[in-house]
Amino acid sequence: MLQVVPELETGGAEQTTVDVARALVHSGGKAIVASRGGRMTDRLSADGALFFAMPAQSKNPLTLLRNSQQLTRLIKEYKVDLIHARSRAPAFSALWAARRTGIPFVATYHGVYKAGNPLKRWYNAVMTRGDLVIANSDYTRDHLFAEHGTSPDKVVTIPRGVDLSRFDPALVAPERVRNLQDAWGLSPGDSRTRILLGGRLTRIKGHLTVIEAAARMKASGRRDFIILFAGDDQGRSGYRQELEAAISRADLFDEVRLVGHCTDMPAAFLLADLAILPTAVPESFGRAAVEPQAMGRPVIASAHGGVTETVVEGRTGWLVPPDDPAAWTKALSLALDMGRDALREMGQTGIDRVRQLYSNETMCAATLAAYDHLLAGRRS
């Protein structure tokens, strides 16, 4: 099976690519990934998958054509049974290669793409032109029906999974947490509630809403919290500077910290007491809301998109209107008032639910079953 993804740096589509490749190898198949590459490439190779570098992130029509020719060669050389695209630009190359070689084409609709005009809607619809479309949440599935009129017979919903061999509180050594604590300049004696926003520094993640909420809490006299933004700017230095300026204006140097990219998110969630996901736009699934729950941490998330399926109001966290600093101030204050013991009780409910519904094994098994069903139908 050949997966095509723009890059392998960070993100849900990239992580799912690696997870499915590993599952395919473990089941006795051969997994191939074509991509520009990135920091996940070594992990992919360690799992036994084959990696081929190509400019799969490019939207240039000539590059798309050359990529399609290279994918066609890979399909023929390795006798690929099925090709799976995880983003729109490489989906064109993958679709053309599939048609040339007669193999099935699968696409995962990882995000709810905006379409302000007919041309953009046509561009987005490439993800629906194959034999099977995988939606990563019911929210995404409903968008496919409404936006593209996709036949329900072509769509299967497979929620993203979490690697519970990695996101398990029992498997994180205390020194990993201490290392992060030291790296982020947190004193062991600091009794403040630690609130973590894990994700790249981009406007849609809602950092500015949280900074405004923190300013309001501080103005009301609260000093019992510290908010950690763990993520890099991926070249968006202007937005990082905007965040730093907002923190400075509100005099939040000790309450809000930009700690940079984190390679050990399981330890980061254990270091925190509470996770937040204040996205300004709906996320199709929101793995960042599931991973902290797997680590026993309640989540406050924006009440839209796929997270409304993964965060249970009042049981595993709270759902809050997006871009509403007053509502976020209220929700954060409510969580802080509960105290650590009550937050940990809520966190245990989250662990139980994630293990039941969102394990990586469940996601990978459903994906491989979808491949098998599609190939069996082709053979018959």
Contacts in CASP RR format, 6 or more apart in sequence:
PFRMAT RR
TARGET T0000
AUTHOR 0000-0000-0000
METHOD contacts of the structure
MODEL  1
MLQVVPELETGGAEQTTVDVARALVHSGGKAIVASRGGRMTDRLSADGAL
FFAMPAQSKNPLTLLRNSQQLTRLIKEYKVDLIHARSRAPAFSALWAARR
TGIPFVATYHGVYKAGNPLKRWYNAVMTRGDLVIANSDYTRDHLFAEHGT
SPDKVVTIPRGVDLSRFDPALVAPERVRNLQDAWGLSPGDSRTRILLGGR
LTRIKGHLTVIEAAARMKASGRRDFIILFAGDDQGRSGYRQELEAAISRA
DLFDEVRLVGHCTDMPAAFLLADLAILPTAVPESFGRAAVEPQAMGRPVI
ASAHGGVTETVVEGRTGWLVPPDDPAAWTKALSLALDMGRDALREMGQTG
IDRVRQLYSNETMCAATLAAYDHLLAGRRS
1 24 0 8 1.000
1 29 0 8 1.000
1 30 0 8 1.000
1 31 0 8 1.000
1 32 0 8 1.000
1 80 0 8 1.000
1 81 0 8 1.000
1 82 0 8 1.000
1 83 0 8 1.000
1 84 0 8 1.000
1 371 0 8 1.000
2 32 0 8 1.000
2 33 0 8 1.000
2 34 0 8 1.000
2 71 0 8 1.000
2 74 0 8 1.000
2 75 0 8 1.000
2 78 0 8 1.000
2 80 0 8 1.000
2 82 0 8 1.000
2 83 0 8 1.000
2 84 0 8 1.000
2 94 0 8 1.000
3 17 0 8 1.000
3 20 0 8 1.000
3 21 0 8 1.000
3 31 0 8 1.000
3 32 0 8 1.000
3 33 0 8 1.000
3 34 0 8 1.000
3 83 0 8 1.000
3 84 0 8 1.000
3 85 0 8 1.000
3 86 0 8 1.000
4 33 0 8 1.000
4 34 0 8 1.000
4 35 0 8 1.000
4 56 0 8 1.000
4 71 0 8 1.000
4 83 0 8 1.000
4 84 0 8 1.000
4 85 0 8 1.000
4 86 0 8 1.000
4 87 0 8 1.000
4 90 0 8 1.000
4 91 0 8 1.000
4 93 0 8 1.000
4 94 0 8 1.000
5 13 0 8 1.000
5 14 0 8 1.000
5 17 0 8 1.000
5 33 0 8 1.000
5 34 0 8 1.000
5 35 0 8 1.000
5 56 0 8 1.000
5 85 0 8 1.000
5 86 0 8 1.000
5 87 0 8 1.000
5 90 0 8 1.000
6 35 0 8 1.000
6 36 0 8 1.000
6 56 0 8 1.000
6 57 0 8 1.000
6 87 0 8 1.000
6 89 0 8 1.000
6 90 0 8 1.000
7 14 0 8 1.000
7 35 0 8 1.000
7 36 0 8 1.000
7 37 0 8 1.000
7 38 0 8 1.000
7 56 0 8 1.000
7 57 0 8 1.000
8 14 0 8 1.000
8 17 0 8 1.000
8 18 0 8 1.000
8 33 0 8 1.000
8 35 0 8 1.000
8 36 0 8 1.000
8 37 0 8 1.000
8 38 0 8 1.000
8 39 0 8 1.000
8 40 0 8 1.000
8 41 0 8 1.000
8 44 0 8 1.000
9 37 0 8 1.000
9 38 0 8 1.000
9 39 0 8 1.000
9 40 0 8 1.000
9 234 0 8 1.000
10 39 0 8 1.000
10 40 0 8 1.000
10 200 0 8 1.000
11 287 0 8 1.000
12 110 0 8 1.000
12 160 0 8 1.000
12 285 0 8 1.000
12 287 0 8 1.000
13 86 0 8 1.000
13 87 0 8 1.000
13 108 0 8 1.000
13 110 0 8 1.000
14 40 0 8 1.000
15 40 0 8 1.000
15 160 0 8 1.000
15 287 0 8 1.000
16 86 0 8 1.000
16 108 0 8 1.000
16 110 0 8 1.000
16 136 0 8 1.000
16 160 0 8 1.000
16 161 0 8 1.000
16 363 0 8 1.000
17 33 0 8 1.000
17 35 0 8 1.000
17 40 0 8 1.000
17 44 0 8 1.000
17 86 0 8 1.000
18 40 0 8 1.000
18 43 0 8 1.000
18 44 0 8 1.000
18 47 0 8 1.000
18 49 0 8 1.000
19 161 0 8 1.000
19 163 0 8 1.000
19 360 0 8 1.000
19 363 0 8 1.000
19 364 0 8 1.000
20 31 0 8 1.000
20 84 0 8 1.000
20 364 0 8 1.000
20 367 0 8 1.000
20 368 0 8 1.000
21 31 0 8 1.000
21 33 0 8 1.000
21 44 0 8 1.000
21 47 0 8 1.000
21 48 0 8 1.000
21 49 0 8 1.000
22 31 0 8 1.000
22 47 0 8 1.000
22 48 0 8 1.000
22 49 0 8 1.000
22 364 0 8 1.000
23 360 0 8 1.000
23 361 0 8 1.000
23 364 0 8 1.000
23 365 0 8 1.000
23 367 0 8 1.000
23 368 0 8 1.000
24 30 0 8 1.000
24 31 0 8 1.000
24 49 0 8 1.000
24 368 0 8 1.000
25 31 0 8 1.000
25 47 0 8 1.000
25 48 0 8 1.000
25 49 0 8 1.000
27 368 0 8 1.000
30 50 0 8 1.000
30 78 0 8 1.000
31 47 0 8 1.000
31 48 0 8 1.000
31 49 0 8 1.000
31 50 0 8 1.000
32 49 0 8 1.000
32 50 0 8 1.000
32 51 0 8 1.000
32 52 0 8 1.000
32 74 0 8 1.000
32 78 0 8 1.000
32 80 0 8 1.000
33 44 0 8 1.000
33 49 0 8 1.000
33 50 0 8 1.000
33 51 0 8 1.000
33 52 0 8 1.000
34 51 0 8 1.000
34 52 0 8 1.000
34 53 0 8 1.000
34 54 0 8 1.000
34 56 0 8 1.000
34 67 0 8 1.000
34 70 0 8 1.000
34 71 0 8 1.000
34 74 0 8 1.000
34 90 0 8 1.000
35 41 0 8 1.000
35 51 0 8 1.000
35 52 0 8 1.000
35 53 0 8 1.000
35 54 0 8 1.000
35 56 0 8 1.000
36 53 0 8 1.000
36 54 0 8 1.000
36 55 0 8 1.000
36 56 0 8 1.000
36 57 0 8 1.000
37 51 0 8 1.000
37 53 0 8 1.000
41 51 0 8 1.000
44 51 0 8 1.000
45 51 0 8 1.000
50 78 0 8 1.000
52 70 0 8 1.000
52 74 0 8 1.000
54 67 0 8 1.000
54 70 0 8 1.000
54 71 0 8 1.000
55 63 0 8 1.000
55 67 0 8 1.000
56 67 0 8 1.000
56 87 0 8 1.000
56 89 0 8 1.000
56 90 0 8 1.000
56 93 0 8 1.000
57 89 0 8 1.000
57 90 0 8 1.000
58 64 0 8 1.000
58 67 0 8 1.000
58 89 0 8 1.000
59 89 0 8 1.000
64 89 0 8 1.000
64 92 0 8 1.000
64 93 0 8 1.000
65 93 0 8 1.000
65 96 0 8 1.000
67 90 0 8 1.000
67 93 0 8 1.000
68 92 0 8 1.000
68 93 0 8 1.000
68 94 0 8 1.000
68 96 0 8 1.000
68 97 0 8 1.000
68 100 0 8 1.000
69 97 0 8 1.000
71 83 0 8 1.000
71 93 0 8 1.000
71 94 0 8 1.000
71 97 0 8 1.000
72 96 0 8 1.000
72 97 0 8 1.000
72 100 0 8 1.000
72 101 0 8 1.000
74 80 0 8 1.000
75 83 0 8 1.000
75 97 0 8 1.000
75 98 0 8 1.000
75 101 0 8 1.000
75 103 0 8 1.000
76 101 0 8 1.000
80 101 0 8 1.000
80 103 0 8 1.000
81 103 0 8 1.000
81 104 0 8 1.000
81 375 0 8 1.000
82 103 0 8 1.000
82 104 0 8 1.000
82 105 0 8 1.000
82 106 0 8 1.000
82 371 0 8 1.000
82 374 0 8 1.000
82 375 0 8 1.000
83 94 0 8 1.000
83 97 0 8 1.000
83 98 0 8 1.000
83 103 0 8 1.000
83 104 0 8 1.000
83 105 0 8 1.000
83 106 0 8 1.000
84 94 0 8 1.000
84 106 0 8 1.000
84 107 0 8 1.000
84 108 0 8 1.000
85 91 0 8 1.000
85 93 0 8 1.000
85 94 0 8 1.000
85 95 0 8 1.000
85 105 0 8 1.000
85 106 0 8 1.000
85 107 0 8 1.000
85 108 0 8 1.000
85 127 0 8 1.000
86 107 0 8 1.000
86 108 0 8 1.000
86 110 0 8 1.000
87 110 0 8 1.000
88 113 0 8 1.000
88 123 0 8 1.000
88 124 0 8 1.000
88 126 0 8 1.000
88 127 0 8 1.000
91 107 0 8 1.000
91 126 0 8 1.000
91 127 0 8 1.000
92 126 0 8 1.000
94 105 0 8 1.000
94 107 0 8 1.000
95 105 0 8 1.000
95 126 0 8 1.000
95 129 0 8 1.000
95 130 0 8 1.000
98 104 0 8 1.000
98 105 0 8 1.000
98 130 0 8 1.000
99 105 0 8 1.000
104 130 0 8 1.000
104 131 0 8 1.000
104 132 0 8 1.000
104 374 0 8 1.000
104 375 0 8 1.000
104 378 0 8 1.000
105 129 0 8 1.000
105 130 0 8 1.000
105 131 0 8 1.000
106 130 0 8 1.000
106 131 0 8 1.000
106 132 0 8 1.000
106 133 0 8 1.000
106 134 0 8 1.000
106 370 0 8 1.000
106 371 0 8 1.000
106 374 0 8 1.000
107 126 0 8 1.000
107 127 0 8 1.000
107 128 0 8 1.000
107 129 0 8 1.000
107 130 0 8 1.000
107 132 0 8 1.000
107 133 0 8 1.000
107 134 0 8 1.000
108 127 0 8 1.000
108 133 0 8 1.000
108 134 0 8 1.000
108 135 0 8 1.000
108 136 0 8 1.000
109 127 0 8 1.000
109 128 0 8 1.000
109 133 0 8 1.000
109 134 0 8 1.000
109 135 0 8 1.000
109 136 0 8 1.000
109 140 0 8 1.000
109 143 0 8 1.000
109 144 0 8 1.000
109 284 0 8 1.000
110 136 0 8 1.000
110 140 0 8 1.000
110 284 0 8 1.000
110 285 0 8 1.000
111 136 0 8 1.000
111 140 0 8 1.000
111 283 0 8 1.000
111 284 0 8 1.000
112 139 0 8 1.000
112 140 0 8 1.000
112 143 0 8 1.000
112 282 0 8 1.000
112 284 0 8 1.000
112 305 0 8 1.000
113 120 0 8 1.000
113 124 0 8 1.000
114 120 0 8 1.000
115 121 0 8 1.000
115 123 0 8 1.000
115 124 0 8 1.000
115 147 0 8 1.000
121 147 0 8 1.000
121 148 0 8 1.000
124 147 0 8 1.000
124 148 0 8 1.000
125 148 0 8 1.000
127 133 0 8 1.000
128 144 0 8 1.000
128 148 0 8 1.000
128 150 0 8 1.000
128 154 0 8 1.000
130 154 0 8 1.000
131 154 0 8 1.000
131 374 0 8 1.000
131 378 0 8 1.000
132 154 0 8 1.000
132 155 0 8 1.000
132 156 0 8 1.000
132 370 0 8 1.000
132 374 0 8 1.000
133 144 0 8 1.000
133 150 0 8 1.000
133 154 0 8 1.000
133 155 0 8 1.000
133 156 0 8 1.000
134 155 0 8 1.000
134 156 0 8 1.000
134 157 0 8 1.000
134 158 0 8 1.000
134 367 0 8 1.000
134 370 0 8 1.000
135 141 0 8 1.000
135 144 0 8 1.000
135 155 0 8 1.000
135 156 0 8 1.000
135 157 0 8 1.000
135 158 0 8 1.000
135 284 0 8 1.000
136 157 0 8 1.000
136 158 0 8 1.000
136 159 0 8 1.000
136 160 0 8 1.000
136 284 0 8 1.000
136 285 0 8 1.000
137 157 0 8 1.000
137 159 0 8 1.000
137 284 0 8 1.000
137 285 0 8 1.000
137 305 0 8 1.000
137 306 0 8 1.000
137 309 0 8 1.000
138 157 0 8 1.000
138 306 0 8 1.000
138 309 0 8 1.000
139 282 0 8 1.000
139 284 0 8 1.000
139 285 0 8 1.000
139 305 0 8 1.000
139 306 0 8 1.000
139 308 0 8 1.000
139 309 0 8 1.000
140 157 0 8 1.000
140 284 0 8 1.000
140 285 0 8 1.000
140 306 0 8 1.000
141 155 0 8 1.000
141 157 0 8 1.000
143 284 0 8 1.000
144 150 0 8 1.000
144 155 0 8 1.000
145 152 0 8 1.000
145 155 0 8 1.000
156 366 0 8 1.000
156 370 0 8 1.000
158 363 0 8 1.000
158 366 0 8 1.000
158 367 0 8 1.000
158 370 0 8 1.000
159 285 0 8 1.000
159 309 0 8 1.000
159 310 0 8 1.000
159 357 0 8 1.000
159 358 0 8 1.000
159 363 0 8 1.000
160 285 0 8 1.000
160 286 0 8 1.000
160 287 0 8 1.000
160 290 0 8 1.000
160 358 0 8 1.000
160 363 0 8 1.000
161 287 0 8 1.000
161 290 0 8 1.000
161 358 0 8 1.000
161 359 0 8 1.000
161 360 0 8 1.000
161 362 0 8 1.000
161 363 0 8 1.000
161 364 0 8 1.000
162 287 0 8 1.000
162 290 0 8 1.000
162 291 0 8 1.000
162 294 0 8 1.000
162 354 0 8 1.000
162 358 0 8 1.000
162 359 0 8 1.000
162 360 0 8 1.000
163 360 0 8 1.000
164 294 0 8 1.000
164 354 0 8 1.000
164 355 0 8 1.000
164 359 0 8 1.000
164 360 0 8 1.000
164 361 0 8 1.000
165 171 0 8 1.000
165 360 0 8 1.000
166 266 0 8 1.000
167 265 0 8 1.000
167 266 0 8 1.000
167 269 0 8 1.000
167 291 0 8 1.000
167 294 0 8 1.000
167 295 0 8 1.000
168 266 0 8 1.000
168 294 0 8 1.000
168 295 0 8 1.000
169 266 0 8 1.000
169 270 0 8 1.000
169 295 0 8 1.000
169 296 0 8 1.000
169 351 0 8 1.000
171 266 0 8 1.000
172 266 0 8 1.000
172 267 0 8 1.000
172 270 0 8 1.000
172 295 0 8 1.000
176 264 0 8 1.000
176 266 0 8 1.000
176 267 0 8 1.000
177 267 0 8 1.000
177 270 0 8 1.000
177 271 0 8 1.000
179 264 0 8 1.000
179 267 0 8 1.000
180 262 0 8 1.000
180 264 0 8 1.000
180 267 0 8 1.000
180 268 0 8 1.000
180 271 0 8 1.000
181 188 0 8 1.000
181 271 0 8 1.000
183 259 0 8 1.000
184 228 0 8 1.000
184 257 0 8 1.000
184 259 0 8 1.000
184 271 0 8 1.000
186 194 0 8 1.000
186 226 0 8 1.000
186 271 0 8 1.000
190 226 0 8 1.000
191 224 0 8 1.000
192 223 0 8 1.000
192 224 0 8 1.000
192 225 0 8 1.000
192 226 0 8 1.000
193 224 0 8 1.000
193 225 0 8 1.000
193 226 0 8 1.000
193 273 0 8 1.000
193 274 0 8 1.000
193 335 0 8 1.000
193 336 0 8 1.000
193 339 0 8 1.000
193 340 0 8 1.000
194 225 0 8 1.000
194 226 0 8 1.000
194 228 0 8 1.000
194 271 0 8 1.000
194 272 0 8 1.000
194 273 0 8 1.000
194 274 0 8 1.000
195 225 0 8 1.000
195 226 0 8 1.000
195 227 0 8 1.000
195 228 0 8 1.000
195 272 0 8 1.000
195 273 0 8 1.000
195 274 0 8 1.000
195 275 0 8 1.000
195 276 0 8 1.000
195 332 0 8 1.000
196 227 0 8 1.000
196 228 0 8 1.000
196 230 0 8 1.000
196 268 0 8 1.000
196 269 0 8 1.000
196 271 0 8 1.000
196 272 0 8 1.000
196 274 0 8 1.000
196 275 0 8 1.000
196 276 0 8 1.000
196 292 0 8 1.000
196 297 0 8 1.000
197 205 0 8 1.000
197 207 0 8 1.000
197 210 0 8 1.000
197 227 0 8 1.000
197 228 0 8 1.000
197 229 0 8 1.000
197 230 0 8 1.000
197 275 0 8 1.000
197 276 0 8 1.000
197 277 0 8 1.000
197 278 0 8 1.000
198 229 0 8 1.000
198 230 0 8 1.000
198 231 0 8 1.000
198 262 0 8 1.000
198 265 0 8 1.000
198 268 0 8 1.000
198 275 0 8 1.000
198 288 0 8 1.000
199 205 0 8 1.000
199 229 0 8 1.000
199 230 0 8 1.000
199 231 0 8 1.000
199 288 0 8 1.000
200 231 0 8 1.000
200 232 0 8 1.000
200 233 0 8 1.000
200 234 0 8 1.000
201 207 0 8 1.000
201 229 0 8 1.000
201 231 0 8 1.000
201 232 0 8 1.000
201 233 0 8 1.000
201 234 0 8 1.000
201 236 0 8 1.000
201 239 0 8 1.000
201 240 0 8 1.000
201 243 0 8 1.000
201 258 0 8 1.000
202 233 0 8 1.000
202 234 0 8 1.000
202 236 0 8 1.000
202 239 0 8 1.000
203 239 0 8 1.000
203 280 0 8 1.000
204 279 0 8 1.000
204 280 0 8 1.000
204 281 0 8 1.000
205 278 0 8 1.000
205 279 0 8 1.000
205 280 0 8 1.000
206 278 0 8 1.000
206 279 0 8 1.000
206 280 0 8 1.000
206 322 0 8 1.000
206 323 0 8 1.000
207 229 0 8 1.000
207 243 0 8 1.000
207 278 0 8 1.000
208 242 0 8 1.000
208 243 0 8 1.000
208 246 0 8 1.000
209 278 0 8 1.000
209 280 0 8 1.000
209 322 0 8 1.000
209 323 0 8 1.000
209 324 0 8 1.000
209 325 0 8 1.000
209 328 0 8 1.000
210 227 0 8 1.000
210 256 0 8 1.000
210 276 0 8 1.000
210 278 0 8 1.000
210 328 0 8 1.000
211 243 0 8 1.000
211 246 0 8 1.000
211 247 0 8 1.000
211 250 0 8 1.000
211 252 0 8 1.000
211 256 0 8 1.000
212 246 0 8 1.000
212 250 0 8 1.000
212 325 0 8 1.000
212 328 0 8 1.000
213 325 0 8 1.000
213 328 0 8 1.000
213 329 0 8 1.000
213 332 0 8 1.000
214 225 0 8 1.000
214 227 0 8 1.000
214 250 0 8 1.000
214 252 0 8 1.000
214 255 0 8 1.000
214 256 0 8 1.000
214 332 0 8 1.000
215 250 0 8 1.000
215 252 0 8 1.000
216 325 0 8 1.000
216 326 0 8 1.000
216 329 0 8 1.000
217 225 0 8 1.000
217 329 0 8 1.000
217 332 0 8 1.000
217 333 0 8 1.000
217 336 0 8 1.000
218 250 0 8 1.000
218 251 0 8 1.000
218 252 0 8 1.000
218 255 0 8 1.000
222 333 0 8 1.000
222 336 0 8 1.000
223 255 0 8 1.000
224 336 0 8 1.000
225 255 0 8 1.000
225 332 0 8 1.000
225 336 0 8 1.000
226 254 0 8 1.000
226 255 0 8 1.000
226 256 0 8 1.000
226 257 0 8 1.000
227 255 0 8 1.000
227 256 0 8 1.000
227 257 0 8 1.000
227 276 0 8 1.000
228 257 0 8 1.000
228 259 0 8 1.000
228 268 0 8 1.000
228 272 0 8 1.000
229 243 0 8 1.000
229 256 0 8 1.000
229 257 0 8 1.000
229 258 0 8 1.000
229 259 0 8 1.000
229 260 0 8 1.000
230 259 0 8 1.000
230 260 0 8 1.000
230 261 0 8 1.000
230 262 0 8 1.000
230 265 0 8 1.000
230 268 0 8 1.000
231 258 0 8 1.000
231 259 0 8 1.000
231 260 0 8 1.000
231 261 0 8 1.000
231 262 0 8 1.000
232 260 0 8 1.000
232 261 0 8 1.000
233 239 0 8 1.000
233 240 0 8 1.000
240 258 0 8 1.000
243 258 0 8 1.000
244 258 0 8 1.000
247 253 0 8 1.000
247 256 0 8 1.000
247 258 0 8 1.000
262 268 0 8 1.000
265 291 0 8 1.000
266 291 0 8 1.000
266 295 0 8 1.000
269 275 0 8 1.000
269 291 0 8 1.000
269 292 0 8 1.000
269 295 0 8 1.000
269 296 0 8 1.000
269 297 0 8 1.000
270 295 0 8 1.000
270 297 0 8 1.000
272 292 0 8 1.000
272 297 0 8 1.000
273 297 0 8 1.000
273 340 0 8 1.000
273 343 0 8 1.000
274 297 0 8 1.000
274 298 0 8 1.000
274 299 0 8 1.000
274 300 0 8 1.000
274 335 0 8 1.000
274 343 0 8 1.000
275 288 0 8 1.000
275 289 0 8 1.000
275 292 0 8 1.000
275 297 0 8 1.000
275 298 0 8 1.000
275 299 0 8 1.000
275 300 0 8 1.000
276 299 0 8 1.000
276 300 0 8 1.000
276 301 0 8 1.000
276 332 0 8 1.000
277 283 0 8 1.000
277 286 0 8 1.000
277 288 0 8 1.000
277 289 0 8 1.000
277 299 0 8 1.000
277 300 0 8 1.000
277 301 0 8 1.000
277 302 0 8 1.000
277 307 0 8 1.000
278 300 0 8 1.000
278 301 0 8 1.000
278 302 0 8 1.000
278 320 0 8 1.000
278 322 0 8 1.000
278 328 0 8 1.000
279 301 0 8 1.000
279 302 0 8 1.000
279 304 0 8 1.000
279 307 0 8 1.000
279 322 0 8 1.000
280 302 0 8 1.000
280 322 0 8 1.000
280 323 0 8 1.000
281 304 0 8 1.000
281 322 0 8 1.000
282 302 0 8 1.000
282 304 0 8 1.000
282 305 0 8 1.000
282 306 0 8 1.000
283 305 0 8 1.000
283 306 0 8 1.000
283 307 0 8 1.000
284 305 0 8 1.000
284 306 0 8 1.000
285 306 0 8 1.000
285 307 0 8 1.000
285 310 0 8 1.000
286 306 0 8 1.000
286 307 0 8 1.000
286 310 0 8 1.000
289 299 0 8 1.000
289 301 0 8 1.000
289 307 0 8 1.000
289 310 0 8 1.000
289 311 0 8 1.000
290 310 0 8 1.000
290 354 0 8 1.000
290 358 0 8 1.000
292 298 0 8 1.000
292 299 0 8 1.000
293 299 0 8 1.000
293 310 0 8 1.000
293 311 0 8 1.000
293 316 0 8 1.000
293 347 0 8 1.000
293 350 0 8 1.000
293 351 0 8 1.000
293 353 0 8 1.000
293 354 0 8 1.000
294 350 0 8 1.000
294 351 0 8 1.000
294 354 0 8 1.000
294 355 0 8 1.000
294 358 0 8 1.000
295 351 0 8 1.000
296 344 0 8 1.000
296 347 0 8 1.000
296 348 0 8 1.000
296 350 0 8 1.000
296 351 0 8 1.000
297 343 0 8 1.000
297 347 0 8 1.000
298 316 0 8 1.000
298 317 0 8 1.000
298 318 0 8 1.000
298 335 0 8 1.000
298 343 0 8 1.000
298 346 0 8 1.000
298 347 0 8 1.000
298 350 0 8 1.000
299 307 0 8 1.000
299 311 0 8 1.000
299 316 0 8 1.000
299 317 0 8 1.000
299 318 0 8 1.000
300 317 0 8 1.000
300 318 0 8 1.000
300 320 0 8 1.000
300 328 0 8 1.000
300 331 0 8 1.000
300 332 0 8 1.000
300 335 0 8 1.000
301 307 0 8 1.000
301 311 0 8 1.000
301 317 0 8 1.000
301 318 0 8 1.000
301 319 0 8 1.000
301 320 0 8 1.000
302 319 0 8 1.000
302 320 0 8 1.000
302 321 0 8 1.000
302 322 0 8 1.000
303 319 0 8 1.000
303 320 0 8 1.000
303 321 0 8 1.000
303 322 0 8 1.000
304 322 0 8 1.000
307 319 0 8 1.000
308 319 0 8 1.000
310 358 0 8 1.000
311 317 0 8 1.000
311 318 0 8 1.000
311 319 0 8 1.000
312 349 0 8 1.000
312 350 0 8 1.000
312 353 0 8 1.000
313 319 0 8 1.000
314 346 0 8 1.000
315 346 0 8 1.000
315 349 0 8 1.000
315 350 0 8 1.000
316 346 0 8 1.000
316 347 0 8 1.000
316 349 0 8 1.000
316 350 0 8 1.000
316 353 0 8 1.000
317 346 0 8 1.000
318 331 0 8 1.000
318 334 0 8 1.000
318 335 0 8 1.000
320 327 0 8 1.000
320 328 0 8 1.000
320 331 0 8 1.000
321 327 0 8 1.000
335 343 0 8 1.000
338 346 0 8 1.000
END
